[in-house]
Amino acid sequence: MKEAAISGRLALEGDAAGDAQDMALPLDSLHEDLVLQDEEENGERGELIQPGRSLAVTHFAPPSIGPAERFMRFAYRLGVPGSTLAAPFRKPARPRLLATVESPLEGNRQAGMALRAGHFLIHGVKAPIAQLDFSPTAKITPPFERAMHGFGWLRDLAASGTRDQCSQTAERLFINWMNANPEIGKGMPWKVEHAGHRLLNWLVYAPLIMSGSDKALRNRVLTLMADTARWLDRNVNHADDLLGEITGWCAITAAGLLLPDGKPRRLYGEAGLIHALGDFVGEDGGVLSRSPLGQMELMTLLMDLSACYRAMRLPVPDALEAMQTMLVPPLLALVHSDGGLGCWQGSGALDAQALSALIEASGVRTRPLRNPRQWGYQRVATKGSVLQFDTAPPPLARHARHGCASTLAFEFSHGPHRLIVNCGGAAFAGGQVPVRVEQGLRATAAHSTLVLDDANSTAVLIKGKLGKGVNEVELDRRLLESENGTATRIEASHDGYASRFGLIHRRILILRDDGTELRGEDLLLPSGRRGQKGKVPYALRFHIGPAIELGLAENRKNVGFALPDGSYWQFVSGSGEVAIEESMWIDGSGRAHPIQQLVLQGLASRGGGNFSWLLKKMG
């Protein structure tokens, strides 16, 4: 794309340009004043981003072991009992725990106190324990399903008090679950992911469910642990997706560490885990689901597993330590200026306290990811402002859990306030967020980007999966310099609408180095040599952060943003009138907040079009 063409399209047009003259330079003047500084030569095509590749497993291998241990691992995989391989000349050891684990992760104390008071508290919804059905045939929403059958509530309960204060509640819930699920492998509680989470939490928080005086209960717990580990040995490869499989492998490895005669199982689990990690984590350390929640869940699993190694005074495998280090920078790339996470691929806006606790527990001290590839979220942070821009294809169907059609959406924050957001929160549907709106939260219209004919840029399917749409994204990022300072310019385009409407969506964002001015342009370009005839409806959406008051000017092209701290921003449209409509935003606790959105809409020519806009801090 030629520079002159870009600068011409970036110019504010019509009345909006005149309205903006008092507040800032027009976009075309800015572009003419700036000198491109980039490693690439002018005119060279930007980087082409395609659906995520996996790590090369040859570069991410299990711990080096000798011939005897390789034979032990091979024989265990074939079904030879671990006791036979570990101690062939004695009777199998009785089930017992070999060590007590101390997890570095703290749970939610409020949720733990709620359990002690007699009810689950999941994404803000209270459910009395006495009324819950733990059986395999119970119809419950996904958040309750994960909590009840994965036993993640043990972490929250442990954070709410001493062992003596919490053990009675833990034992009661464990007995309720065990009595409702007497048959190993039957029904929904025995999904590989649920079984993996359950076993890992039992092993890590065993004192809560085994510290009572009932020896029969302790024996039942230990027997069920051993039975669950054997079931996972046989079924771990039947998980619904790779994250579920990784959960199973983590539990198998932990059982190999903490249960008697476990060395063969540990060797088997380490090999399977590291192979699965190589398939699920991209070259830049981002999980291929591109979900911050998936990133955090994987970090949590590996931290608990590492705690099991430390409990046994064994070194954590180098590959697992390296993986934990790799996972943190991509997550930090999605941290806003308020310290919380952006709303991407189903996640809500997790607050700063919860996120910082997770990062601190990881023990990794690093900076945000600088060069995202498969992770795909460009970040610009300057003078209290943070811009996050989705510049990669959505996750492949086999990786997506709450997959969103969010390509070329962005979020923008300044100081403690989020000005432009995505709705987010699809992963929390079934708590305070109704299940019926889950697919709507994953749609392109729920993100701050351009939508054609109310169609998603990538098809949103059931069960969190995605279909056809965006196949590749072209990306170019440059540093612009002028006498008045520098700016970061990111240009990206996607082909999600090419097959249906014959149009490519291209977006250009320019953020000044003082963080107070964000300029943008959205372009529709013919995907073929000859543009198609006719017009197609378009809507350019900007979802506005919570607690921001909007004021629409008489010309309907300027919108004032009054922030809670008294500061004032102005949005200017160079391409038509702005409407203010209702929207919603999901926070990190799964609570829905009513917000507003700016919408620029009309009919766009199939031969192409461009829509420029400006967001600037005043005063």
C-alpha positions as CSV (number, residue, x, y, z in Angstrom):
1,M,0.0,0.0,0.0
2,K,1.4,3.4,-1.0
3,E,2.0,6.0,1.7
4,A,0.2,8.7,-0.1
5,A,-2.9,6.6,-0.4
6,I,-2.8,5.9,3.3
7,S,-2.4,9.6,4.3
8,G,-5.3,10.6,2.0
9,R,-7.6,8.1,3.5
10,L,-6.6,9.1,7.0
11,A,-7.9,12.7,6.5
12,L,-11.0,13.6,8.4
13,E,-13.7,14.7,6.0
14,G,-16.6,17.1,5.9
15,D,-17.9,18.8,9.0
16,A,-16.0,16.5,11.3
17,A,-12.7,17.8,10.0
18,G,-13.7,21.4,10.8
19,D,-15.0,20.4,14.2
20,A,-11.7,18.7,15.0
21,Q,-9.4,21.5,13.9
22,D,-9.4,23.2,17.3
23,M,-8.6,20.0,19.1
24,A,-5.8,18.4,17.0
25,L,-4.1,18.2,13.7
26,P,-6.1,16.5,11.0
27,L,-5.1,12.9,10.4
28,D,-3.6,13.6,6.9
29,S,-1.4,16.4,8.4
30,L,-0.2,14.1,11.1
31,H,0.7,11.4,8.6
32,E,2.6,13.9,6.3
33,D,4.6,15.2,9.3
34,L,5.7,11.8,10.5
35,V,8.7,9.9,9.1
36,L,8.3,6.1,8.9
37,Q,11.0,4.3,10.9
38,D,10.9,0.5,10.2
39,E,13.3,-2.3,9.6
40,E,11.4,-3.2,6.4
41,E,11.8,-1.2,3.2
42,N,9.0,1.0,2.0
43,G,6.4,-0.9,0.0
44,E,7.3,-4.3,1.4
45,R,4.4,-6.4,2.4
46,G,3.6,-6.7,6.1
47,E,3.9,-9.9,8.1
48,L,1.2,-12.5,7.2
49,I,-0.3,-14.2,10.2
50,Q,-2.0,-17.6,9.7
51,P,-3.8,-19.9,12.1
52,G,-1.5,-21.0,14.9
53,R,1.2,-23.5,14.6
54,S,2.4,-25.6,17.6
55,L,5.8,-25.8,19.1
56,A,8.2,-28.3,17.6
57,V,8.2,-31.2,20.1
58,T,11.8,-32.0,19.3
59,H,12.7,-28.7,21.1
60,F,10.5,-29.4,24.1
61,A,11.3,-32.9,25.3
62,P,10.7,-34.9,28.5
63,P,13.5,-35.2,31.1
64,S,16.4,-37.3,29.9
65,I,16.2,-40.8,31.3
66,G,18.2,-44.0,31.0
67,P,17.3,-47.3,29.3
68,A,15.8,-48.9,32.4
69,E,13.5,-46.0,32.9
70,R,12.5,-45.9,29.2
71,F,11.6,-49.5,29.5
72,M,9.6,-48.8,32.6
73,R,7.7,-46.0,30.9
74,F,7.1,-48.2,27.8
75,A,5.8,-51.1,29.9
76,Y,3.5,-48.9,32.0
77,R,2.0,-47.5,28.8
78,L,1.3,-51.0,27.7
79,G,-0.6,-51.7,30.9
80,V,1.9,-53.3,33.2
81,P,1.0,-52.3,36.8
82,G,3.2,-49.7,38.4
83,S,3.8,-51.8,41.5
84,T,5.1,-54.6,39.4
85,L,7.6,-52.3,37.6
86,A,8.6,-50.3,40.7
87,A,8.9,-53.2,43.2
88,P,8.5,-56.6,41.4
89,F,9.5,-58.7,44.4
90,R,7.0,-57.4,47.0
91,K,3.3,-57.0,47.5
92,P,1.7,-53.8,46.1
93,A,1.8,-51.0,48.7
94,R,-1.4,-49.9,50.4
95,P,-2.7,-46.5,49.1
96,R,-1.3,-43.6,51.1
97,L,0.0,-40.1,50.5
98,L,3.8,-39.8,50.5
99,A,3.9,-36.0,51.2
100,T,1.8,-32.9,52.0
101,V,1.7,-30.3,49.2
102,E,1.7,-26.6,49.7
103,S,0.3,-24.8,46.7
104,P,1.6,-21.2,46.1
105,L,-1.9,-20.2,44.9
106,E,-4.5,-18.6,47.2
107,G,-8.2,-19.2,46.7
108,N,-11.1,-16.8,46.9
109,R,-11.7,-16.3,50.6
110,Q,-15.2,-15.0,50.0
111,A,-16.2,-18.1,48.1
112,G,-14.7,-20.2,50.8
113,M,-16.6,-18.4,53.5
114,A,-19.8,-19.0,51.5
115,L,-19.1,-22.7,51.5
116,R,-18.7,-22.8,55.2
117,A,-22.0,-20.9,55.4
118,G,-23.7,-23.6,53.4
119,H,-23.7,-22.5,49.7
120,F,-21.6,-22.4,46.6
121,L,-20.8,-18.9,45.3
122,I,-19.9,-19.2,41.6
123,H,-19.7,-16.1,39.4
124,G,-21.8,-14.2,41.9
125,V,-24.6,-16.8,42.1
126,K,-25.4,-18.4,45.4
127,A,-26.6,-22.1,45.4
128,P,-27.4,-23.9,48.7
129,I,-25.3,-27.0,49.0
130,A,-28.3,-29.0,50.4
131,Q,-30.2,-28.4,47.1
132,L,-27.4,-29.3,44.7
133,D,-27.5,-32.6,42.7
134,F,-24.0,-34.1,42.3
135,S,-25.2,-37.0,40.2
136,P,-24.1,-37.7,36.6
137,T,-27.5,-37.0,35.3
138,A,-28.0,-33.6,36.9
139,K,-28.6,-30.6,34.6
140,I,-26.4,-27.8,35.7
141,T,-24.7,-24.9,33.9
142,P,-21.0,-25.2,32.8
143,P,-19.6,-23.0,35.6
144,F,-21.3,-25.2,38.3
145,E,-20.3,-28.3,36.5
146,R,-16.7,-27.4,36.6
147,A,-16.8,-26.3,40.2
148,M,-18.7,-29.2,41.6
149,H,-17.0,-32.0,39.7
150,G,-13.5,-30.5,39.5
151,F,-13.3,-29.7,43.3
152,G,-11.7,-26.3,42.6
153,W,-13.7,-25.1,45.6
154,L,-11.1,-26.8,47.8
155,R,-8.7,-24.0,47.1
156,D,-11.3,-21.4,48.1
157,L,-12.2,-23.3,51.2
158,A,-8.5,-23.5,52.2
159,A,-8.2,-19.8,51.9
160,S,-11.2,-19.1,54.3
161,G,-9.7,-20.4,57.5
162,T,-7.7,-23.0,59.4
163,R,-7.8,-26.7,58.6
164,D,-9.9,-27.4,61.7
165,Q,-12.4,-24.7,60.6
166,C,-12.7,-26.0,57.0
167,S,-12.3,-29.8,57.2
168,Q,-15.8,-30.6,58.3
169,T,-17.3,-28.7,55.3
170,A,-14.8,-30.4,52.9
171,E,-15.6,-33.9,54.2
172,R,-19.3,-33.3,53.9
173,L,-19.1,-32.1,50.3
174,F,-16.7,-35.0,49.4
175,I,-19.1,-37.6,50.9
176,N,-22.1,-36.0,49.0
177,W,-20.2,-36.2,45.7
178,M,-18.9,-39.7,46.4
179,N,-22.3,-41.1,47.3
180,A,-23.8,-39.5,44.2
181,N,-21.1,-41.0,41.9
182,P,-20.5,-44.6,43.0
183,E,-19.6,-45.8,39.6
184,I,-16.1,-45.0,38.2
185,G,-16.2,-43.5,34.7
186,K,-20.0,-42.9,34.5
187,G,-21.4,-39.7,33.0
188,M,-20.4,-36.1,32.9
189,P,-18.4,-36.0,36.2
190,W,-15.9,-38.4,34.4
191,K,-14.9,-36.1,31.6
192,V,-11.2,-36.3,31.5
193,E,-10.8,-32.6,32.4
194,H,-13.2,-32.9,35.4
195,A,-11.4,-36.1,36.6
196,G,-8.0,-34.5,36.2
197,H,-8.9,-31.4,38.1
198,R,-10.6,-33.5,40.8
199,L,-7.6,-35.8,41.4
200,L,-5.1,-32.9,41.3
201,N,-7.1,-30.9,43.9
202,W,-7.6,-34.0,46.1
203,L,-3.8,-34.6,46.1
204,V,-2.9,-30.9,46.7
205,Y,-5.6,-30.3,49.4
206,A,-5.7,-33.8,50.9
207,P,-5.5,-32.6,54.5
208,L,-8.9,-30.9,54.2
209,I,-10.6,-34.2,53.3
210,M,-8.5,-36.6,55.3
211,S,-7.7,-34.9,58.6
212,G,-10.8,-36.2,60.5
213,S,-10.9,-39.1,62.9
214,D,-12.9,-41.3,60.5
215,K,-10.3,-43.9,59.2
216,A,-12.8,-45.5,57.0
217,L,-13.3,-42.2,55.1
218,R,-9.6,-41.8,54.7
219,N,-9.3,-45.2,53.2
220,R,-12.2,-44.5,50.8
221,V,-10.5,-41.2,49.8
222,L,-7.2,-43.0,49.1
223,T,-8.9,-45.8,47.2
224,L,-10.8,-43.3,45.1
225,M,-7.6,-41.4,44.3
226,A,-5.9,-44.6,43.1
227,D,-8.9,-45.6,41.1
228,T,-9.2,-42.2,39.5
229,A,-5.5,-42.2,38.6
230,R,-5.9,-45.6,36.9
231,W,-8.9,-44.4,35.0
232,L,-7.0,-41.4,33.8
233,D,-4.1,-43.6,32.7
234,R,-6.5,-45.4,30.3
235,N,-8.7,-42.4,29.2
236,V,-6.5,-39.3,29.2
237,N,-6.3,-39.3,25.4
238,H,-10.1,-39.2,25.1
239,A,-10.4,-35.6,26.4
240,D,-12.7,-33.1,24.7
241,D,-9.7,-30.9,23.8
242,L,-6.0,-30.4,24.5
243,L,-6.4,-28.3,27.7
244,G,-8.6,-31.1,29.1
245,E,-5.9,-33.6,28.1
246,I,-3.2,-31.5,29.7
247,T,-5.3,-31.4,32.9
248,G,-5.4,-35.2,32.9
249,W,-1.7,-35.5,32.3
250,C,-0.9,-33.1,35.2
251,A,-3.1,-35.3,37.5
252,I,-1.4,-38.5,36.3
253,T,2.0,-37.0,37.0
254,A,1.0,-35.7,40.4
255,A,-0.4,-39.1,41.3
256,G,2.9,-40.7,40.2
257,L,4.7,-38.4,42.6
258,L,2.5,-38.7,45.6
259,L,1.1,-42.2,45.6
260,P,3.2,-45.4,46.3
261,D,5.0,-47.2,43.5
262,G,4.4,-44.2,41.3
263,K,7.6,-43.8,39.4
264,P,6.4,-45.6,36.3
265,R,3.2,-43.5,36.3
266,R,5.3,-40.3,36.8
267,L,7.5,-41.1,33.8
268,Y,4.5,-41.9,31.7
269,G,2.7,-38.7,32.8
270,E,5.8,-36.4,32.2
271,A,6.2,-37.7,28.6
272,G,2.5,-37.3,27.8
273,L,2.3,-33.9,29.5
274,I,5.2,-32.4,27.7
275,H,4.1,-33.7,24.3
276,A,0.6,-32.2,24.9
277,L,2.1,-28.9,26.0
278,G,4.1,-28.8,22.8
279,D,0.9,-29.1,20.8
280,F,-1.1,-26.6,22.8
281,V,1.3,-23.7,23.4
282,G,2.5,-21.5,20.5
283,E,6.0,-20.4,19.7
284,D,5.6,-17.2,21.6
285,G,4.2,-18.8,24.8
286,G,0.5,-18.1,24.2
287,V,-2.0,-21.0,24.3
288,L,-3.5,-21.7,20.9
289,S,-7.0,-21.1,22.2
290,R,-5.8,-17.4,22.4
291,S,-7.8,-17.2,25.6
292,P,-6.4,-15.4,28.7
293,L,-8.5,-17.7,30.9
294,G,-6.9,-20.7,29.2
295,Q,-3.5,-19.2,29.8
296,M,-4.3,-18.7,33.4
297,E,-5.7,-22.2,33.8
298,L,-2.6,-23.7,32.4
299,M,-0.4,-21.6,34.6
300,T,-2.4,-22.8,37.6
301,L,-2.1,-26.5,36.7
302,L,1.7,-26.3,36.2
303,M,2.1,-24.4,39.5
304,D,0.2,-27.0,41.4
305,L,2.2,-29.8,39.7
306,S,5.4,-28.1,40.5
307,A,4.3,-27.9,44.2
308,C,3.9,-31.7,44.1
309,Y,7.5,-32.0,42.9
310,R,8.8,-29.8,45.7
311,A,6.7,-31.7,48.3
312,M,8.6,-34.9,47.2
313,R,11.9,-32.9,47.1
314,L,12.4,-33.7,43.5
315,P,13.6,-31.2,40.9
316,V,10.9,-29.8,38.6
317,P,11.7,-30.9,35.0
318,D,13.4,-28.2,33.0
319,A,10.8,-28.3,30.3
320,L,8.0,-27.5,32.8
321,E,10.0,-24.7,34.4
322,A,10.7,-23.2,30.9
323,M,7.0,-23.5,30.0
324,Q,5.9,-21.6,33.1
325,T,8.4,-18.9,32.2
326,M,7.0,-18.7,28.7
327,L,3.4,-18.4,29.8
328,V,3.7,-15.2,31.7
329,P,4.7,-12.6,29.1
330,P,1.7,-13.2,26.8
331,L,-0.6,-12.8,29.7
332,L,1.0,-9.5,30.7
333,A,0.5,-8.3,27.2
334,L,-3.2,-8.2,27.9
335,V,-3.0,-6.2,31.1
336,H,-4.6,-2.8,31.0
337,S,-3.5,0.4,32.6
338,D,-5.8,-0.4,35.6
339,G,-3.9,-3.7,36.2
340,G,-6.7,-5.9,35.0
341,L,-7.1,-8.1,31.9
342,G,-8.7,-7.3,28.6
343,C,-11.8,-9.1,27.4
344,W,-10.7,-11.5,24.8
345,Q,-11.8,-15.0,23.6
346,G,-14.5,-15.4,26.3
347,S,-12.7,-13.9,29.3
348,G,-14.0,-11.2,31.5
349,A,-12.1,-8.2,32.8
350,L,-10.2,-10.0,35.6
351,D,-9.3,-7.5,38.3
352,A,-5.7,-6.4,39.1
353,Q,-5.6,-8.1,42.5
354,A,-6.4,-11.6,41.3
355,L,-4.1,-11.2,38.3
356,S,-1.1,-9.9,40.4
357,A,-1.6,-12.8,42.9
358,L,-1.4,-15.3,40.1
359,I,1.8,-13.7,38.6
360,E,3.4,-13.4,42.0
361,A,2.7,-17.1,42.8
362,S,4.3,-18.1,39.5
363,G,7.6,-16.6,40.7
364,V,8.3,-15.3,37.1
365,R,9.5,-11.7,36.8
366,T,9.4,-10.6,33.2
367,R,7.9,-8.0,30.9
368,P,4.9,-8.2,28.5
369,L,5.3,-10.1,25.3
370,R,7.0,-7.9,22.7
371,N,6.6,-9.9,19.5
372,P,3.3,-11.8,19.5
373,R,2.9,-14.4,16.7
374,Q,0.2,-17.0,17.3
375,W,-0.9,-15.1,20.5
376,G,-1.7,-12.3,18.1
377,Y,-2.5,-9.4,20.4
378,Q,-0.5,-6.2,19.6
379,R,0.1,-4.0,22.6
380,V,1.1,-0.4,22.8
381,A,1.7,1.1,26.3
382,T,2.7,4.7,26.7
383,K,2.3,7.4,29.4
384,G,-0.6,5.7,31.2
385,S,-2.4,4.5,28.1
386,V,-2.6,0.9,26.8
387,L,-3.9,-0.2,23.4
388,Q,-4.6,-3.9,22.8
389,F,-5.3,-4.9,19.2
390,D,-6.3,-8.4,18.0
391,T,-4.2,-8.9,14.8
392,A,-4.3,-12.7,14.3
393,P,-6.9,-15.2,13.1
394,P,-9.2,-16.6,15.7
395,P,-8.3,-20.0,17.2
396,L,-8.8,-23.2,15.3
397,A,-11.9,-25.1,16.2
398,R,-9.9,-27.9,17.9
399,H,-8.4,-25.3,20.3
400,A,-11.3,-22.9,20.8
401,R,-13.5,-23.2,24.0
402,H,-15.3,-19.9,24.0
403,G,-14.0,-18.8,20.6
404,C,-14.9,-15.2,19.6
405,A,-15.0,-13.6,16.1
406,S,-12.9,-10.7,17.4
407,T,-10.4,-10.2,14.6
408,L,-9.3,-6.5,14.4
409,A,-11.1,-5.5,17.5
410,F,-9.3,-3.3,20.0
411,E,-9.5,-2.1,23.6
412,F,-8.1,1.1,24.9
413,S,-7.5,2.3,28.5
414,H,-6.0,5.3,30.2
415,G,-5.0,5.4,33.8
416,P,-7.7,3.6,35.9
417,H,-10.3,3.9,33.2
418,R,-11.2,1.7,30.3
419,L,-12.5,3.8,27.4
420,I,-13.0,1.3,24.6
421,V,-13.8,-2.3,25.5
422,N,-15.2,-5.6,24.2
423,C,-18.2,-7.2,25.9
424,G,-16.3,-10.3,27.0
425,G,-17.5,-12.9,29.5
426,A,-18.7,-15.7,27.3
427,A,-16.9,-18.2,29.5
428,F,-18.9,-17.1,32.5
429,A,-22.3,-17.9,30.9
430,G,-24.3,-19.9,33.3
431,G,-23.6,-17.8,36.4
432,Q,-25.1,-14.3,36.5
433,V,-24.7,-14.1,32.7
434,P,-27.5,-16.2,31.1
435,V,-26.5,-19.1,29.0
436,R,-28.8,-17.9,26.2
437,V,-26.5,-14.8,25.5
438,E,-23.3,-16.8,25.3
439,Q,-23.1,-16.9,21.5
440,G,-24.0,-13.2,21.4
441,L,-21.0,-12.4,23.5
442,R,-18.8,-14.3,21.1
443,A,-20.1,-12.4,18.0
444,T,-18.2,-9.8,16.1
445,A,-20.8,-7.2,17.1
446,A,-19.9,-7.7,20.8
447,H,-16.4,-6.4,20.0
448,S,-15.1,-3.0,19.1
449,T,-14.6,-3.5,15.4
450,L,-16.5,-3.3,12.0
451,V,-19.3,-5.6,11.1
452,L,-20.8,-6.2,7.7
453,D,-24.5,-7.0,7.3
454,D,-24.7,-8.1,11.0
455,A,-22.6,-11.2,10.0
456,N,-19.7,-12.5,12.1
457,S,-16.2,-12.3,10.5
458,T,-15.8,-15.9,11.6
459,A,-18.7,-18.2,12.1
460,V,-19.7,-18.7,15.7
461,L,-20.8,-22.3,16.4
462,I,-22.2,-24.1,19.4
463,K,-20.0,-25.4,22.3
464,G,-17.5,-22.6,22.0
465,K,-16.3,-23.6,18.5
466,L,-15.6,-21.5,15.5
467,G,-16.2,-22.2,11.8
468,K,-15.2,-20.6,8.5
469,G,-14.2,-17.0,8.2
470,V,-10.9,-15.3,8.8
471,N,-8.0,-17.4,7.4
472,E,-5.2,-15.0,7.5
473,V,-4.3,-11.5,8.8
474,E,-1.7,-9.2,7.3
475,L,0.1,-7.0,9.8
476,D,2.5,-4.1,9.7
477,R,3.7,-2.2,12.8
478,R,5.9,0.8,12.6
479,L,7.3,3.6,14.7
480,L,6.6,7.1,13.4
481,E,8.7,10.1,14.4
482,S,8.2,13.9,14.1
483,E,9.4,17.1,15.7
484,N,6.5,16.8,18.1
485,G,7.3,13.3,19.2
486,T,6.7,9.7,18.2
487,A,3.7,7.5,17.6
488,T,3.1,3.8,17.0
489,R,1.2,2.9,13.9
490,I,-0.3,-0.6,13.4
491,E,-2.0,-1.7,10.2
492,A,-3.8,-5.0,9.9
493,S,-6.3,-6.6,7.6
494,H,-8.4,-9.8,7.5
495,D,-10.2,-11.8,4.9
496,G,-13.2,-12.9,6.9
497,Y,-15.7,-11.1,4.7
498,A,-14.0,-11.8,1.3
499,S,-15.9,-14.9,0.3
500,R,-19.4,-13.5,1.2
501,F,-19.1,-9.8,0.3
502,G,-15.9,-9.6,-1.8
503,L,-14.4,-7.1,0.7
504,I,-11.2,-7.0,2.9
505,H,-11.4,-5.2,6.2
506,R,-8.3,-3.2,7.0
507,R,-7.8,-1.2,10.2
508,I,-5.1,1.4,10.9
509,L,-4.5,2.6,14.5
510,I,-2.0,5.4,15.5
511,L,-1.3,6.1,19.1
512,R,0.8,9.1,20.0
513,D,3.6,8.6,22.5
514,D,1.9,10.9,25.1
515,G,-1.0,8.4,25.2
516,T,-3.6,11.1,24.8
517,E,-4.5,10.7,21.1
518,L,-5.7,7.6,19.2
519,R,-6.4,7.9,15.5
520,G,-8.0,5.3,13.4
521,E,-9.3,4.4,10.0
522,D,-11.3,1.4,8.9
523,L,-11.2,0.5,5.2
524,L,-13.1,-1.9,3.0
525,L,-11.1,-3.0,0.0
526,P,-12.2,-5.2,-2.9
527,S,-10.8,-8.7,-2.5
528,G,-10.5,-9.3,-6.2
529,R,-9.2,-7.3,-9.1
530,R,-12.6,-5.9,-9.9
531,G,-14.9,-4.7,-7.2
532,Q,-18.5,-6.1,-7.0
533,K,-21.5,-3.9,-7.7
534,G,-24.1,-2.9,-5.1
535,K,-23.9,-2.0,-1.4
536,V,-23.7,-3.8,1.9
537,P,-24.8,-2.6,5.4
538,Y,-22.0,-1.9,7.8
539,A,-21.7,-1.0,11.5
540,L,-18.6,0.3,13.2
541,R,-18.9,-0.3,16.9
542,F,-17.1,1.1,19.9
543,H,-18.2,-0.4,23.2
544,I,-17.6,2.2,25.9
545,G,-16.1,1.3,29.3
546,P,-18.2,1.3,32.5
547,A,-18.9,4.5,34.5
548,I,-18.3,6.8,31.5
549,E,-20.9,9.4,30.7
550,L,-21.4,10.2,27.1
551,G,-22.6,13.4,25.5
552,L,-23.6,13.6,21.8
553,A,-23.0,16.9,20.0
554,E,-25.7,18.5,17.9
555,N,-23.9,17.6,14.7
556,R,-24.0,13.9,15.8
557,K,-20.3,13.5,14.8
558,N,-18.7,14.4,18.1
559,V,-19.1,12.5,21.4
560,G,-17.8,13.7,24.7
561,F,-16.5,11.1,27.3
562,A,-16.8,12.3,30.9
563,L,-14.7,10.0,33.1
564,P,-15.2,9.5,36.9
565,D,-11.9,11.2,37.7
566,G,-13.1,14.4,36.0
567,S,-11.0,14.1,32.8
568,Y,-12.7,14.6,29.5
569,W,-12.1,12.9,26.1
570,Q,-13.7,13.5,22.7
571,F,-14.5,11.1,19.9
572,V,-14.8,12.6,16.4
573,S,-16.2,10.8,13.4
574,G,-14.9,11.7,10.0
575,S,-17.3,9.3,8.2
576,G,-20.9,9.9,9.2
577,E,-23.1,10.4,12.2
578,V,-22.7,8.6,15.5
579,A,-25.5,6.8,17.4
580,I,-25.4,5.8,21.0
581,E,-26.9,2.4,21.8
582,E,-27.0,0.1,24.9
583,S,-24.5,-2.6,25.5
584,M,-23.1,-4.8,28.3
585,W,-19.7,-5.5,29.8
586,I,-18.7,-8.6,31.9
587,D,-16.2,-8.1,34.7
588,G,-13.8,-10.7,36.0
589,S,-16.3,-12.0,38.5
590,G,-18.9,-12.8,35.9
591,R,-21.1,-9.8,36.7
592,A,-22.8,-8.0,33.8
593,H,-22.7,-4.2,33.8
594,P,-24.9,-2.0,31.5
595,I,-22.7,0.2,29.3
596,Q,-23.2,2.1,26.0
597,Q,-21.7,1.8,22.6
598,L,-21.0,4.2,19.7
599,V,-22.3,3.0,16.4
600,L,-21.5,4.4,12.9
601,Q,-23.6,2.6,10.4
602,G,-24.8,2.9,6.8
603,L,-24.4,1.3,3.4
604,A,-20.9,0.7,2.0
605,S,-20.1,0.2,-1.6
606,R,-18.8,-3.2,-2.6
607,G,-16.2,-1.3,-4.5
608,G,-14.7,-0.2,-1.2
609,G,-14.9,2.5,1.4
610,N,-13.2,4.2,4.4
611,F,-14.2,5.4,7.8
612,S,-11.9,7.6,9.9
613,W,-12.2,8.6,13.5
614,L,-10.3,10.2,16.4
615,L,-10.3,9.8,20.2
616,K,-8.4,12.5,22.1
617,K,-8.0,13.6,25.7
618,M,-9.0,17.3,26.1
619,G,-7.4,19.9,28.4
